[in-house]
Amino acid sequence: MENGGAWMGFHFAGFALTPSDYPQNWDWYHKVFLGAGQYKSNTWRPTSAILRVEDSAHPATKRLPQTFKSSPNEWYRWENDLRKNPDIKILLSIDSTSFPLGTGPKLYEIWHSGYYPVVWTNKNYKMLYVNMGHNDIDYENKTNKELSFQFANEVQNRLIIDGLLWLGGRK
């Protein structure tokens, strides 16, 4: 990455509970490259959210509507407030009309307010982190049947394709 490579990471690519979960020298990955630090919590079950475009001029987001409904997803919350990191450019966040978000069963897995970035880039690298990536799956009945699909959402697919084109060098 420091030599000009391009990277797109989905959902679990940002996950680590504590620095001891990081492979050797991955403080750089979580704190500098992603900028998010440690994973702090999530919503549960995977739930659709209304997402808000924070930067409509970025090549990955310029063809998106200002707000749109996502596929169901498990949403992550991070240790660091990405708005305070001058190297991070937030592209999408969860819109406040999504609250409450999550269904539990644990009460802390249901978010009632807050600011949650879900797609961002680091201005020092050619990268895009995309929180989406967790289909809803029937764990309760132990069928493991997929109940939703991340890539069944036309607007999200446009974000991913335009992000890949940007990462690949398309102007």
N, C-alpha and C positions, 0 to 999 in steps of 0.2 A: 504494500500500500504506500509506503514511503517513497517508492520508486515509480509511482504513477499508475499502478494497477487499479482496476475497478472492482467494486464489491457491492452485492445486494444481499442483505440478510433478512430472513423472515423470522418472526415470532421467537422461537426458542434460541435463535442465534444470539439473542441478548440476555439469556437467562443465566444467572449464577446467584446462589443464595448468599454466599459469603466469599471474601477473598480467598479463603482456603479451598473453595471449589474451583478457582481459576487454575488452569495449567500454569507452569512456571512463566513468569513475565507477562501474564495476562492482565495485570493492573492497567497496562497501556491500552489494551483492547477495550476494557469496560469503562475506564475513567477518562482516557484521552480520545480514543477512536470513536467509540459509541457515545461517550460523554455522560451516559446515564448512571454509571456506578452500579450498585447492586440492585437486583430485583427486590421489591418490598412487598407487593401484594398483587392480587388479581381479582377479576370478577369471575364468578362461576354461576352457572353454566355458560357455555358459549352463547352469546346474545348479540343480536344486531344492534348497531348504534348509528346515530346520525353523526357523520363526520363533517368537519368544517375545514375548508381549504384555508390555510394560513398564508400561503404565498402562491398566488395565482400566476405569477410570472415565471416560476421555475419550469423547465422543460418537462418534468414529470407530472406537473399538475395543471399546466396551462389549458388543457382541453377538458378539465373536470368542472362540473357545476360547483357553485359556492358551498353547497351542502349536498350530501347524498347519504342514502342508507347503505350500510355495509352488509356483507354476509355475516352470519353469526360468528363470533370470535370470543376467545378468552382474552380479555384486555389486561395488560400489565401496567403496574405503577412502579416508578423507579426511585432510587435513593436521591438522586440529584435533580434539582429543578433546571430543566434544560433551557428555560428562558433566560437564566442567569449566565449561561455559558456563551461567550462571544463567538466561539468556533462552531456552534450548532445553529443550523437554520431549520426551524420546525416547519414542515410542509402541511401536515394534517393533524388535527386534534379532535377529541370527542366534543361534540357540541353539547351545550348545557340542556338542550331539549331531550337528550337521551336519558336523563336521570329520572327515577332511579335506574341503575344499570346493573344487571346481574340478577340471578334468582336464588342464590344461596345453594345449599341449605344454611350455611354459616352466615350470620348477619354481616360480618365484616367483608364478605365477598360481594356485597351489594353496595355500590357506590351511590351516594346521594348528592354529591357536589364535588367540585374540584376541577383542576385543569390537568388534562391527560394528553400529552403528545403521543401520536401513534405512527407517524412517518416523519423522518428527519434526515438531514444530511450534515456532514461535518465539512466545513468550508476548506479545511486543509487536506482533504482526501476526496477521491472520486468514489463516493459511497452513498448508499441509501439503505436505511433501516426501515423495515415495514413490519409493524406489530402483527398484522393479520397472518393467519396460517394455521389455526386450530379449528378443524371441523367439529361440529357438535356430534358426539358419539353416544350411543346408548350403553353407558357403563352400568346404570342401575339394574337393568334386566340381564346384564352379562351377555348380551348378544354382540356387543361391539359393532353394531350396525351404524354406519354413517348416516346421520340425520340431516346434515347440511354439508355444503361444499364451498370452500373458499373461492374457487375459481369459477363459480356459477354466477358471478356478479359482473355485469358488463362494465360498469364504471370502475370497479376495482381493477379489472383486467386492463383497462385503458391506462390506469396509473402504472401498473407493473410493466406493460409494454413500452409506454413512453419513458419510464425510468430506465429500462434496459437499453432503449435506443440512446438516451442521454449518456448512460455509462459507456456505451460503445462508441461514442464520439459524434453522434448525429447532432448537428447544430439546430 
